[in-house]
């Protein structure tokens, strides 16, 4: 006797997931006044989470804004100081949330929520309006649906 879901039409209705991929990015000295691409995926898939740290060489964290685009739509855009003021420290609060905020050490650690589906594209950008040097270290984990 056959086991599992019947395949009446020659294909399964369940998606085929590819291997988990880790995309690492290091962007030193981001120029001021521009939006910089950190991660960009052009496919259908699922974001399994990730993290990135922002290293500031000045004391102005309100000029750095992570921006998250899903299927070309901007779904998150808050600067670091506003994230701290709103206490966005939980994955249920926002798709990008703070794990560590230390303005005296000039280092912020952020996480990317898990299980975000995207049909055409997924992108994480950072805009630097702080007037100083900003360095980003980031890892993103995702899988492609076939």
Secondary structure, 3 states (H helix, E strand, C coil): CCCCCCCCCCCCCCCCECCCEEEEEEECCCCCCEEEEEEEECCCEEEEEEEEEEEECCCCHHHEEEEEEECCEEEEEEEHHHHHHHCCCCCCCCCEEEEEEECCCCEEEEEECCCEEECCCEEEEEEECCCCCEEEEEEEEEEEEC
